[in-house]
Amino acid sequence: MERGTATGQKLSIVEFFEEKGFDDEKINRMLRKCNRLESIERERASENWDYLESIGIQKRKLPYVIFKCPKILALSMNQKLVPTVQCLATLGSKPGGVASAITKFPDILSHSIELKLCPLLAFFQALGISEKQLGKMLLLNPRLISYSEMKLTQITDFLVSIGFNEEGLIGKTLVKNPFLMGYSIEKRLLPTTEFLKSIGLDELSLQRVVCYFPEVFCRDVNRVLKPNLAFLKGCGFDNKQIANLVAGYPPILIKSVSKSLEPKVRFLVEVMGREISEIADYPEFFRHGMKKSLEFRQNILKQKNVHCSLSEMLSCNQRKFIAKYGLTVGFS
C-alpha cells in the first residue's frame, strides 16, 4: 500500500512537471538530484511554485529556478520558505532584490539563513563591513551564503599578499565587488596578478585594478587579456607605454579589439592625423565613444582649425568642450 502510494505521488509530481513544460530528461535529472520529490504531494509543489511567483520571480524564469534547485518544491512553506524570504527581505530595501537573488542562485533558499548569516556577518564585520553592506552584497551575489569561512579567509589572505594592507581597504573592495569572493585563486586570481605584474603594473596600480576594475582582474588571462596585449604590441606601443596604458585605463585589456580598440586607433591615425604615442599619455582615449565624442569633437576642432592634446580635447564634458571652443548654437 505504501509502495503504491509512493508510486502514485511520483506519477503526480511527474505530471506536475510536465504541465509546467519540463521534458523527460529534465524531469529525470531533477528527480535524481532531489529524491524527496518522489514522495511530496502535488499540492505542496504547486503551493511552493505559486509562492515563488507571488514574491516577484518572473513566470518565465521559474522553470530555471526550479531546475537548478528542485529541492525548493519539497521545502516546508511556513517553516522554511516564508521565513527565509522574509529574512532576505530585511537585508535590502531595493524592490525586487530578493526575487533577483533567488533567480541568480536558487540554492539560497535551501541554506539555513540563520546559521549561515551570523558567521558571515561576524567575518565581514571584522573587515569593517556593516550589516547593511553585507545585505547588499548578499543580494547582489547570493552565492556568498554557500562559501565556507576557509574560502573567504583564503581570498582575504590573498588580497593581503598583493598589498592590501591599509585598514578597511579589503572591506571596501569586497563591498564594491562581492563576486570577487567566488573566483579560484589558483585558476584565476593568481594568474591574473602575475600577468598584470609582468606588463609593468606596480603595487598601487594593481590595487586600483582589483578595487575599481574587477572585471579586468577576474578575466581569463589566455582567452582575454593576452590577445588584447598582443594587439597593443602590434600597434607599436613599447613595454613602458603599455604599462602606462593599462595603469591609466585597465579596461583596455578586455575591450573588444575589432569593435572598440582597432577602430579607435585607426581613427586616431588616419582621420585625426596623430601619433599613437599620444594615447600612452592619455589612456582614457579608449573610454570615449566613437560617434558622440571622438568624431564629433574632431570635426569641430577641424572646422575651427584648432590643435590640442588628446587630454584637452577629451577630458572635459560636452558642455565644457562646446563652451571652451566657442561653438555656435547649431553644435549644442
DRENFIPA-242598 format. One record per residue (C-alpha): residue in three letters; x, y negated, z. Coordinates in pm, whole numbers. Example, Ala and Ser with C-alpha at 12.3 -4.5 7.8 and 13.67 -1.06 7.14 Angstrom:
BEGIN
@vokol = ALA, px = 1230, py = 450, pz = 780
@vokol = SER, px = 1367, py = 106, pz = 714
END
This chain:
BEGIN
@vokol = MET, px = 0, py = 0, pz = 0
@vokol = GLU, px = 278, py = -238, pz = 93
@vokol = ARG, px = 468, py = -149, pz = -223
@vokol = GLY, px = 162, py = -213, pz = -431
@vokol = THR, px = 112, py = -550, pz = -265
@vokol = ALA, px = 473, py = -644, pz = -327
@vokol = THR, px = 443, py = -543, pz = -691
@vokol = GLY, px = 125, py = -745, pz = -722
@vokol = GLN, px = 293, py = -1050, pz = -572
@vokol = LYS, px = 585, py = -1013, pz = -812
@vokol = LEU, px = 347, py = -1000, pz = -1106
@vokol = SER, px = 170, py = -1302, pz = -966
@vokol = ILE, px = 489, py = -1509, pz = -940
@vokol = VAL, px = 597, py = -1396, pz = -1288
@vokol = GLU, px = 262, py = -1513, pz = -1425
@vokol = PHE, px = 309, py = -1841, pz = -1239
@vokol = PHE, px = 645, py = -1896, pz = -1407
@vokol = GLU, px = 505, py = -1804, pz = -1747
@vokol = GLU, px = 229, py = -2062, pz = -1705
@vokol = LYS, px = 496, py = -2320, pz = -1625
@vokol = GLY, px = 674, py = -2247, pz = -1953
@vokol = PHE, px = 965, py = -2028, pz = -1842
@vokol = ASP, px = 1075, py = -1750, pz = -2078
@vokol = ASP, px = 1151, py = -1393, pz = -1967
@vokol = GLU, px = 1527, py = -1448, pz = -1945
@vokol = LYS, px = 1496, py = -1748, pz = -1713
@vokol = ILE, px = 1233, py = -1575, pz = -1501
@vokol = ASN, px = 1459, py = -1273, pz = -1451
@vokol = ARG, px = 1755, py = -1494, pz = -1366
@vokol = MET, px = 1551, py = -1681, pz = -1105
@vokol = LEU, px = 1423, py = -1358, pz = -952
@vokol = ARG, px = 1779, py = -1224, pz = -931
@vokol = LYS, px = 1902, py = -1550, pz = -781
@vokol = CYS, px = 1632, py = -1553, pz = -512
@vokol = ASN, px = 1496, py = -1214, pz = -407
@vokol = ARG, px = 1245, py = -1383, pz = -178
@vokol = LEU, px = 1046, py = -1499, pz = -480
@vokol = GLU, px = 914, py = -1147, pz = -536
@vokol = SER, px = 735, py = -1149, pz = -203
@vokol = ILE, px = 599, py = -1506, pz = -186
@vokol = GLU, px = 240, py = -1583, pz = -260
@vokol = ARG, px = 149, py = -1768, pz = -577
@vokol = GLU, px = -31, py = -2029, pz = -365
@vokol = ARG, px = 290, py = -2125, pz = -184
@vokol = ALA, px = 483, py = -2156, pz = -509
@vokol = SER, px = 208, py = -2370, pz = -658
@vokol = GLU, px = 182, py = -2586, pz = -346
@vokol = ASN, px = 560, py = -2648, pz = -337
@vokol = TRP, px = 566, py = -2724, pz = -708
@vokol = ASP, px = 286, py = -2979, pz = -673
@vokol = TYR, px = 455, py = -3136, pz = -370
@vokol = LEU, px = 777, py = -3194, pz = -563
@vokol = GLU, px = 580, py = -3366, pz = -837
@vokol = SER, px = 396, py = -3576, pz = -579
@vokol = ILE, px = 722, py = -3722, pz = -439
@vokol = GLY, px = 823, py = -3854, pz = -780
@vokol = ILE, px = 1011, py = -3579, pz = -959
@vokol = GLN, px = 921, py = -3611, pz = -1326
@vokol = LYS, px = 696, py = -3336, pz = -1458
@vokol = ARG, px = 928, py = -3264, pz = -1750
@vokol = LYS, px = 1226, py = -3223, pz = -1513
@vokol = LEU, px = 1055, py = -2997, pz = -1261
@vokol = PRO, px = 1131, py = -2674, pz = -1452
@vokol = TYR, px = 1501, py = -2767, pz = -1448
@vokol = VAL, px = 1489, py = -2837, pz = -1073
@vokol = ILE, px = 1325, py = -2501, pz = -1000
@vokol = PHE, px = 1550, py = -2308, pz = -1237
@vokol = LYS, px = 1860, py = -2449, pz = -1067
@vokol = CYS, px = 1726, py = -2373, pz = -719
@vokol = PRO, px = 1432, py = -2128, pz = -731
@vokol = LYS, px = 1458, py = -2087, pz = -354
@vokol = ILE, px = 1266, py = -2415, pz = -326
@vokol = LEU, px = 941, py = -2236, pz = -410
@vokol = ALA, px = 991, py = -1997, pz = -116
@vokol = LEU, px = 1057, py = -2266, pz = 146
@vokol = SER, px = 801, py = -2348, pz = 411
@vokol = MET, px = 616, py = -2667, pz = 324
@vokol = ASN, px = 576, py = -2804, pz = 677
@vokol = GLN, px = 884, py = -2658, pz = 841
@vokol = LYS, px = 1137, py = -2725, pz = 565
@vokol = LEU, px = 1032, py = -2917, pz = 253
@vokol = VAL, px = 844, py = -3210, pz = 405
@vokol = PRO, px = 1090, py = -3270, pz = 695
@vokol = THR, px = 1387, py = -3255, pz = 457
@vokol = VAL, px = 1232, py = -3501, pz = 212
@vokol = GLN, px = 1135, py = -3734, pz = 499
@vokol = CYS, px = 1489, py = -3720, pz = 636
@vokol = LEU, px = 1634, py = -3803, pz = 295
@vokol = ALA, px = 1387, py = -4089, pz = 261
@vokol = THR, px = 1531, py = -4254, pz = 573
@vokol = LEU, px = 1876, py = -4270, pz = 411
@vokol = GLY, px = 1793, py = -4529, pz = 150
@vokol = SER, px = 1533, py = -4782, pz = 53
@vokol = LYS, px = 1571, py = -4758, pz = -324
@vokol = PRO, px = 1242, py = -4645, pz = -482
@vokol = GLY, px = 1276, py = -4304, pz = -640
@vokol = GLY, px = 1608, py = -4240, pz = -469
@vokol = VAL, px = 1505, py = -3912, pz = -308
@vokol = ALA, px = 1344, py = -3774, pz = -624
@vokol = SER, px = 1655, py = -3869, pz = -821
@vokol = ALA, px = 1883, py = -3700, pz = -566
@vokol = ILE, px = 1679, py = -3379, pz = -575
@vokol = THR, px = 1680, py = -3380, pz = -956
@vokol = LYS, px = 2059, py = -3423, pz = -962
@vokol = PHE, px = 2120, py = -3149, pz = -704
@vokol = PRO, px = 1810, py = -2940, pz = -627
@vokol = ASP, px = 2005, py = -2729, pz = -374
@vokol = ILE, px = 1999, py = -3026, pz = -137
@vokol = LEU, px = 1654, py = -2904, pz = -30
@vokol = SER, px = 1791, py = -2565, pz = 73
@vokol = HIS, px = 2059, py = -2709, pz = 303
@vokol = SER, px = 1993, py = -2789, pz = 666
@vokol = ILE, px = 1996, py = -3167, pz = 660
@vokol = GLU, px = 2009, py = -3191, pz = 1038
@vokol = LEU, px = 2302, py = -2952, pz = 1077
@vokol = LYS, px = 2498, py = -3092, pz = 783
@vokol = LEU, px = 2421, py = -3461, pz = 817
@vokol = CYS, px = 2562, py = -3510, pz = 1167
@vokol = PRO, px = 2906, py = -3364, pz = 1088
@vokol = LEU, px = 2911, py = -3561, pz = 760
@vokol = LEU, px = 2826, py = -3881, pz = 942
@vokol = ALA, px = 3098, py = -3823, pz = 1201
@vokol = PHE, px = 3356, py = -3751, pz = 932
@vokol = PHE, px = 3276, py = -4060, pz = 727
@vokol = GLN, px = 3235, py = -4288, pz = 1028
@vokol = ALA, px = 3597, py = -4210, pz = 1113
@vokol = LEU, px = 3680, py = -4363, pz = 773
@vokol = GLY, px = 3481, py = -4678, pz = 852
@vokol = ILE, px = 3171, py = -4575, pz = 656
@vokol = SER, px = 2840, py = -4666, pz = 819
@vokol = GLU, px = 2529, py = -4450, pz = 835
@vokol = LYS, px = 2358, py = -4675, pz = 582
@vokol = GLN, px = 2653, py = -4648, pz = 345
@vokol = LEU, px = 2658, py = -4270, pz = 382
@vokol = GLY, px = 2290, py = -4264, pz = 295
@vokol = LYS, px = 2357, py = -4446, pz = -30
@vokol = MET, px = 2650, py = -4216, pz = -104
@vokol = LEU, px = 2442, py = -3904, pz = -40
@vokol = LEU, px = 2154, py = -4015, pz = -260
@vokol = LEU, px = 2399, py = -4109, pz = -534
@vokol = ASN, px = 2598, py = -3786, pz = -503
@vokol = PRO, px = 2375, py = -3536, pz = -319
@vokol = ARG, px = 2638, py = -3263, pz = -364
@vokol = LEU, px = 2817, py = -3420, pz = -68
@vokol = ILE, px = 2582, py = -3224, pz = 157
@vokol = SER, px = 2735, py = -2899, pz = 29
@vokol = TYR, px = 3102, py = -2992, pz = 75
@vokol = SER, px = 3293, py = -2837, pz = 363
@vokol = GLU, px = 3486, py = -3054, pz = 606
@vokol = MET, px = 3802, py = -2885, pz = 477
@vokol = LYS, px = 3734, py = -3005, pz = 122
@vokol = LEU, px = 3659, py = -3358, pz = 240
@vokol = THR, px = 3974, py = -3364, pz = 451
@vokol = GLN, px = 4186, py = -3243, pz = 160
@vokol = ILE, px = 4060, py = -3530, pz = -57
@vokol = THR, px = 4129, py = -3794, pz = 208
@vokol = ASP, px = 4473, py = -3647, pz = 278
@vokol = PHE, px = 4547, py = -3661, pz = -94
@vokol = LEU, px = 4449, py = -4028, pz = -110
@vokol = VAL, px = 4682, py = -4098, pz = 182
@vokol = SER, px = 4961, py = -3918, pz = -4
@vokol = ILE, px = 4931, py = -4155, pz = -302
@vokol = GLY, px = 4947, py = -4467, pz = -89
@vokol = PHE, px = 4602, py = -4525, pz = 57
@vokol = ASN, px = 4738, py = -4621, pz = 398
@vokol = GLU, px = 4563, py = -4953, pz = 453
@vokol = GLU, px = 4293, py = -4923, pz = 718
@vokol = GLY, px = 3948, py = -4888, pz = 565
@vokol = LEU, px = 4076, py = -4850, pz = 207
@vokol = ILE, px = 3979, py = -4484, pz = 174
@vokol = GLY, px = 3631, py = -4551, pz = 310
@vokol = LYS, px = 3585, py = -4847, pz = 78
@vokol = THR, px = 3693, py = -4635, pz = -219
@vokol = LEU, px = 3464, py = -4344, pz = -136
@vokol = VAL, px = 3162, py = -4569, pz = -82
@vokol = LYS, px = 3216, py = -4707, pz = -431
@vokol = ASN, px = 3290, py = -4370, pz = -584
@vokol = PRO, px = 3133, py = -4081, pz = -388
@vokol = PHE, px = 3173, py = -3850, pz = -689
@vokol = LEU, px = 3548, py = -3859, pz = -628
@vokol = MET, px = 3498, py = -3610, pz = -344
@vokol = GLY, px = 3381, py = -3340, pz = -582
@vokol = TYR, px = 3688, py = -3307, pz = -801
@vokol = SER, px = 3958, py = -3046, pz = -767
@vokol = ILE, px = 4289, py = -3189, pz = -650
@vokol = GLU, px = 4497, py = -2928, pz = -830
@vokol = LYS, px = 4300, py = -2920, pz = -1155
@vokol = ARG, px = 4208, py = -3285, pz = -1195
@vokol = LEU, px = 4327, py = -3548, pz = -945
@vokol = LEU, px = 4691, py = -3443, pz = -913
@vokol = PRO, px = 4747, py = -3407, pz = -1291
@vokol = THR, px = 4585, py = -3747, pz = -1348
@vokol = THR, px = 4801, py = -3905, pz = -1078
@vokol = GLU, px = 5118, py = -3761, pz = -1227
@vokol = PHE, px = 5014, py = -3874, pz = -1575
@vokol = LEU, px = 4946, py = -4232, pz = -1463
@vokol = LYS, px = 5279, py = -4246, pz = -1281
@vokol = SER, px = 5458, py = -4107, pz = -1586
@vokol = ILE, px = 5345, py = -4400, pz = -1801
@vokol = GLY, px = 5478, py = -4652, pz = -1551
@vokol = LEU, px = 5200, py = -4736, pz = -1305
@vokol = ASP, px = 5329, py = -4837, pz = -964
@vokol = GLU, px = 5152, py = -4756, pz = -636
@vokol = LEU, px = 4934, py = -5068, pz = -631
@vokol = SER, px = 4826, py = -5020, pz = -993
@vokol = LEU, px = 4744, py = -4657, pz = -922
@vokol = GLN, px = 4532, py = -4759, pz = -623
@vokol = ARG, px = 4348, py = -5008, pz = -842
@vokol = VAL, px = 4263, py = -4735, pz = -1092
@vokol = VAL, px = 4138, py = -4499, pz = -820
@vokol = CYS, px = 3933, py = -4764, pz = -640
@vokol = TYR, px = 3787, py = -4963, pz = -928
@vokol = PHE, px = 3810, py = -4731, pz = -1229
@vokol = PRO, px = 3736, py = -4377, pz = -1103
@vokol = GLU, px = 3601, py = -4289, pz = -1446
@vokol = VAL, px = 3964, py = -4307, pz = -1563
@vokol = PHE, px = 4116, py = -4133, pz = -1261
@vokol = CYS, px = 3874, py = -3840, pz = -1288
@vokol = ARG, px = 3902, py = -3767, pz = -1661
@vokol = ASP, px = 4086, py = -3475, pz = -1815
@vokol = VAL, px = 4448, py = -3560, pz = -1897
@vokol = ASN, px = 4490, py = -3340, pz = -2203
@vokol = ARG, px = 4149, py = -3393, pz = -2364
@vokol = VAL, px = 4101, py = -3765, pz = -2296
@vokol = LEU, px = 4398, py = -3957, pz = -2157
@vokol = LYS, px = 4684, py = -3819, pz = -2369
@vokol = PRO, px = 4508, py = -3876, pz = -2706
@vokol = ASN, px = 4450, py = -4241, pz = -2614
@vokol = LEU, px = 4811, py = -4275, pz = -2505
@vokol = ALA, px = 4920, py = -4129, pz = -2838
@vokol = PHE, px = 4707, py = -4389, pz = -3018
@vokol = LEU, px = 4868, py = -4674, pz = -2826
@vokol = LYS, px = 5215, py = -4543, pz = -2906
@vokol = GLY, px = 5113, py = -4508, pz = -3270
@vokol = CYS, px = 5016, py = -4876, pz = -3274
@vokol = GLY, px = 5372, py = -4966, pz = -3187
@vokol = PHE, px = 5343, py = -5053, pz = -2819
@vokol = ASP, px = 5659, py = -4970, pz = -2624
@vokol = ASN, px = 5658, py = -4798, pz = -2284
@vokol = LYS, px = 5662, py = -5121, pz = -2084
@vokol = GLN, px = 5377, py = -5268, pz = -2287
@vokol = ILE, px = 5171, py = -4951, pz = -2244
@vokol = ALA, px = 5224, py = -4967, pz = -1867
@vokol = ASN, px = 5104, py = -5329, pz = -1874
@vokol = LEU, px = 4802, py = -5237, pz = -2086
@vokol = VAL, px = 4691, py = -4954, pz = -1858
@vokol = ALA, px = 4755, py = -5152, pz = -1539
@vokol = GLY, px = 4571, py = -5453, pz = -1679
@vokol = TYR, px = 4275, py = -5264, pz = -1826
@vokol = PRO, px = 4268, py = -4895, pz = -1721
@vokol = PRO, px = 3958, py = -4805, pz = -1932
@vokol = ILE, px = 4184, py = -4832, pz = -2235
@vokol = LEU, px = 4267, py = -4468, pz = -2162
@vokol = ILE, px = 3908, py = -4349, pz = -2201
@vokol = LYS, px = 3763, py = -4582, pz = -2465
@vokol = SER, px = 3677, py = -4421, pz = -2797
@vokol = VAL, px = 3971, py = -4459, pz = -3033
@vokol = SER, px = 3763, py = -4451, pz = -3350
@vokol = LYS, px = 3472, py = -4663, pz = -3227
@vokol = SER, px = 3646, py = -4914, pz = -3000
@vokol = LEU, px = 4025, py = -4929, pz = -2987
@vokol = GLU, px = 4116, py = -4882, pz = -3353
@vokol = PRO, px = 3860, py = -5130, pz = -3497
@vokol = LYS, px = 3969, py = -5396, pz = -3248
@vokol = VAL, px = 4339, py = -5352, pz = -3321
@vokol = ARG, px = 4267, py = -5367, pz = -3693
@vokol = PHE, px = 4059, py = -5683, pz = -3644
@vokol = LEU, px = 4334, py = -5845, pz = -3439
@vokol = VAL, px = 4600, py = -5780, pz = -3703
@vokol = GLU, px = 4409, py = -5807, pz = -4030
@vokol = VAL, px = 4150, py = -6077, pz = -3953
@vokol = MET, px = 4294, py = -6273, pz = -3664
@vokol = GLY, px = 4646, py = -6253, pz = -3804
@vokol = ARG, px = 4801, py = -6185, pz = -3464
@vokol = GLU, px = 5075, py = -5953, pz = -3343
@vokol = ILE, px = 4973, py = -5651, pz = -3135
@vokol = SER, px = 5222, py = -5763, pz = -2871
@vokol = GLU, px = 4968, py = -6032, pz = -2775
@vokol = ILE, px = 4738, py = -5758, pz = -2645
@vokol = ALA, px = 5006, py = -5646, pz = -2400
@vokol = ASP, px = 4992, py = -5996, pz = -2247
@vokol = TYR, px = 4611, py = -5982, pz = -2231
@vokol = PRO, px = 4498, py = -5617, pz = -2195
@vokol = GLU, px = 4137, py = -5718, pz = -2131
@vokol = PHE, px = 4117, py = -5791, pz = -2502
@vokol = PHE, px = 3974, py = -5439, pz = -2529
@vokol = ARG, px = 3694, py = -5523, pz = -2285
@vokol = HIS, px = 3529, py = -5769, pz = -2524
@vokol = GLY, px = 3261, py = -5672, pz = -2773
@vokol = MET, px = 3341, py = -5697, pz = -3140
@vokol = LYS, px = 3049, py = -5899, pz = -3276
@vokol = LYS, px = 2930, py = -6108, pz = -2979
@vokol = SER, px = 3276, py = -6201, pz = -2862
@vokol = LEU, px = 3570, py = -6133, pz = -3094
@vokol = GLU, px = 3410, py = -6206, pz = -3433
@vokol = PHE, px = 3205, py = -6498, pz = -3304
@vokol = ARG, px = 3492, py = -6676, pz = -3134
@vokol = GLN, px = 3739, py = -6605, pz = -3414
@vokol = ASN, px = 3501, py = -6762, pz = -3667
@vokol = ILE, px = 3463, py = -7073, pz = -3450
@vokol = LEU, px = 3837, py = -7116, pz = -3397
@vokol = LYS, px = 3899, py = -7072, pz = -3769
@vokol = GLN, px = 3639, py = -7336, pz = -3856
@vokol = LYS, px = 3790, py = -7575, pz = -3605
@vokol = ASN, px = 4142, py = -7483, pz = -3717
@vokol = VAL, px = 4237, py = -7416, pz = -3356
@vokol = HIS, px = 4506, py = -7173, pz = -3246
@vokol = CYS, px = 4523, py = -7050, pz = -2889
@vokol = SER, px = 4632, py = -6745, pz = -2693
@vokol = LEU, px = 4405, py = -6443, pz = -2654
@vokol = SER, px = 4362, py = -6533, pz = -2289
@vokol = GLU, px = 4250, py = -6887, pz = -2373
@vokol = MET, px = 4016, py = -6750, pz = -2636
@vokol = LEU, px = 3853, py = -6475, pz = -2432
@vokol = SER, px = 3893, py = -6527, pz = -2057
@vokol = CYS, px = 3600, py = -6769, pz = -2026
@vokol = ASN, px = 3231, py = -6700, pz = -2077
@vokol = GLN, px = 3044, py = -6801, pz = -2392
@vokol = ARG, px = 2908, py = -7125, pz = -2248
@vokol = LYS, px = 3251, py = -7245, pz = -2135
@vokol = PHE, px = 3404, py = -7144, pz = -2466
@vokol = ILE, px = 3145, py = -7347, pz = -2655
@vokol = ALA, px = 3195, py = -7648, pz = -2426
@vokol = LYS, px = 3573, py = -7621, pz = -2445
@vokol = TYR, px = 3589, py = -7638, pz = -2822
@vokol = GLY, px = 3310, py = -7895, pz = -2866
@vokol = LEU, px = 3087, py = -7681, pz = -3080
@vokol = THR, px = 2768, py = -7802, pz = -3235
@vokol = VAL, px = 2423, py = -7702, pz = -3113
@vokol = GLY, px = 2394, py = -7465, pz = -3406
@vokol = PHE, px = 2650, py = -7234, pz = -3247
@vokol = SER, px = 2499, py = -7224, pz = -2899
END
